[in-house]
């Protein structure tokens, strides 16, 4: 703890002591004054009584102001410190997902974000991020990119499982394990909770430097709602109307490259969802001519399901 923190704690402690001692002294004084007030000898003692009440009020106001200011300062510093430390915890687990073709310029093709889970050799991302049309004749391969900036390295990946309904894919890589993120319970998430997500919002345009955005859970909303007219229906909407589920609506701005980014608790770093910029919008906002700017995430409990052996 810093010297300033110790000083503020000492001030708060002193206020508590003063309040306690003052209360004890006042209680003794009241014990002496009340019998005298009852006997009628009151002119002097009534003044003394009012002075005592005034002193108590001063003590309470002083203590309340000091303790409130101290608590507010601690809360602001802790909140800022929590997110900074959480980003340091999350960032090493973030990877870019795409393909690699050595005869192409550039060789790497970025498609979205992913993050390490489980044993550190498994990667979670959106299913639509995984390339479906690899040029196997020219030896194009599925790859994830680890590291930051120019030091980022490609590692081959294979598909383990795909959950089309929730747009999730589980990949596996070889080599040294990456730090794995802890997957939380999305059933406990409430509207208004402070969250963050880390990924590559515009892909390689900004270089492979993970970017973190803050947000709150604005709403827990169905992935699809009934269309107003039959003209607004398509095969994807009809399929999802049969098995609807809830997604997280966020007030933070995300971009297509954020697809697959972990949505995590700002304090603990536990993953409570995965950003999705295409799959959800294609259903939720199908009647809009232009994107709304609203971001969405698939709840993390579907990640638990795809990771089960």
N, C-alpha and C positions, 0 to 999 in steps of 0.2 A: 504494500500500500504506500502511496505517496505521502510526503509531509503534509500536503494540503488535506488529503483524506484523513490523516491522523488528527490534524488540527480541528477539522469539522466534527469528527467523532468525539473529541475531547469537549468541544463546545456543547454538543448535544448532551453528553454525559453530565456536564456541569449544570446544564439547565434542569435535567432530571433531579439531580441532587438538591439544587436550590428549591425546586418545586416541592420535593419530598420534605426537606427540612422546614420550608416555609409552612407547608400544610400541618406538620407536626406542631410547630410553634403556635400557629393560628388555632389549632384544635385545643391546645392547652389554654390559650388566652380566652377562647370562647368558654371553656370550662369554668374559668374564673369570673368572666363577665356575666354570664347568664344568671347565676344566682343573685348577683348584685342588681341586675336589671329588674328581677322579680321583687326585690325588697323595696323598690321605690327610689333608691339612691341612684338615679339614672342620668342626671344631666352630664356629669363627667364621663360616665361609662358608655353612654350612647355615642358620644363623639369618638371614644376609643373603639367602639364596635364598628362605626362607619370607616374609620381609618384602617382597621383590620380587613374589612371587606374590600376596600380600595387596593390594599397591598396584594390580596389574593388575585384580584383581577389583573394587576400588573404582571404578576408572576406567570399567570396562565397565558396571557397574550404574548409575553416575551418567549416563553417556551414553545408555544404553538408556531410562532413565526420562525424561530431558529430551527426547530425540528422539521418543519415543512420545507424550508429552503434546502436543508441538508439532504432530505429524502429526494427532492426534485433533482438536485445536482447528481446524486448517486444514480438515480434512474436514467438520466440522460447519458451519463458517461458509460453506464453498464450497457445500455441499448446500442450505442455506437460501437463499443468494444466487442459486444457479442457478435454483431454481423461481420465485423472485420475478421475476427477469429474464425467464424464459421466459414467465410469465403476461403480462408487459408486451408481449412479442413476439406472443403468440397472440391476446390480447383484441381488438385492432382488426379481426381477421378474422372474428370471431363475429357471426352475424346471427340474427334470429328469422325464422321462416318461417310464413306464414299467408295470410290473404286480407284484402282491403280493400273495404268497402262504405260509401260516404259517408252513406247514409240510415239506417245502422244505429247503434245506441248500445250500446257504443262502436263506431266504424267498423272498428277492427282486430280480427281474430279470430286469436289465436295458436294454432299447432298443434305447433311444435317448434323445433329449433335447426338451423342450417346454418353453413357456413364457406366462405370464399373460397379458390379454387384457381386454378391456371393463370395466366391473364392478369389475374386480379383481377376479372373480369366474369362469372366462372362460380362457381356455388354448388353444393356437395355437401350433400345431406341424405338422410334415409330416404325411400323411396318412399311409405310409409304416412303420412308427414307432409304430403305434397302434397295439398291438398284436391281431391277428385274430383267434388264436386257444387256447383260454383260457380253462383250465381244470375246467369247472364249477362243475363237480362231486366232485372234491376235494376243491371246493370253491376258486379257483384262481380268482382274480379280477384285473381289470384295475386300475392302481394307478399312482399317481404322487408323487414325493418326494421333499419335501420343506425343506430348511435349508442347512447347510454346514457340511460336515464331519460326525462325530459320532452323531451330534445333529440333523441330517436330520430325518424327520418324513414322514411316508406314509399317503396319503389322498386318499380315494376312488374317482374315476372319472367315468363319464358316457359320451358316445358319443352323441354329439348334431347334428353335421353335418359333412359330408365327401365330399370333392371335389376330385374325383378320377383323373380328367383330369389334375389338377394342384398339385396333391399329397398333399392336405391339409386336416387337421382334426381339428374340433373345439370340445373341451371337456369342461365339467362342473364339478366343485368340490363344496363341501360344506364347512362350517366353516368360519373362518375369511378371508375376501378378501385379496389378495396379491396386492402389488403395481403394477398397470397396466402400460404397455408401450404404448406410443402414436404411432399410425400407420401413417406414412407419405405417401406422394404421389410419387409413384415410376416413374410416367411419367416425373418428373422433373430431374431425375437422369441423370448425364452425365458421359461419360468415363473419367477416371482420378481422380474422386472424392475419397477422403480418407474416408474409412469406417472401421468398426470393427465388430467382431461377438464374442459372449460369449456363452459358452456351456460346455459340458462334452466330450472332444475329444476321450477319450478311456474309457469312462464310469467308472465303479467302480474299475477298475484297479488302477487308480490314486486317488480314493476316490471322494466323491461328493463335489468337490471344483471347482466352475466355473472358466474356463480359457478363457482369451480374446486374440484374434489374430487381428492384424492389416492387412489391405489390401487396394488396390485401385480397382475401377471398371476398369478392364482391357479391357473388351469388352461387348457390349450389342449384344447378338448373338441369332440366332434361336435355339430353343431346339432340332431341328432335321433338317438335311440337306438331300437331295436326295442321296440314296445309289449309289455307282459307278456300282455295279452289282446286279442282282436279288438275288444272293446268300447272300448278306448282309442284305436283307430285312427279317423282322419278323413281327408278328401281331402287336406288340407294335409300331414299327416304322411306319407301314402303318396307324395305327389309328392317330398317332400324325402328320403325313404328311397331313392329312385331315384338322386338326385344329391347325396349327403351331402357336407358340407365342414366344416372346423374353424372354430370361433369362439373368442374370448377370454373367459374367465370372470374377473370382477374381484371384489375384496373391498371396493370402494368402493360407497357407496350412491348410486344414481341414481334419478331420478323420470321419469314420462312425458314431461315437457317437455325432458328431456335427450336424447331421441331425436334423432339427427343431430349430436350434439356430437362434436368431434374428440377422439380418444384419442391423447395425444402423449407422447413421451419428455420426462421432466422436465428434462433438461439441454439438449437440442438443440431441442425444440419440433417435431421431425419427427412427422408424423401416422402412427401405425401401425394405426389402426382408427377406426371410427365407432360411437358408442353406439347400441344398439338395445334398446328396452324393451318392444316389443310383438311384433314379428315373431319374434324368437328365443324369447321366453318362451312364445308360443303353441304352439310345437313342443316345446321342451326341457322345459317344466314343465306340460304339458297335463293331467297326472293330479293336479296339486295343486289343492285347493279354494281356497287362499289364496296370494298371491305369496310367494316365498321370501325376497325381499330381495336375492338375488344379481343382479349386473348383468352384461351381456354386450356385446360389441362385434364388429362385422364386420371382418375383417382388411383392411388398407389396399390390398392388392394388387388387390382387386376395384374399388377407386376408380381405380387406374391403368387398368384395363380399360375402364371406362365413359368415361374421359376421352380414350381414343384416338380420333383423327379417323376 
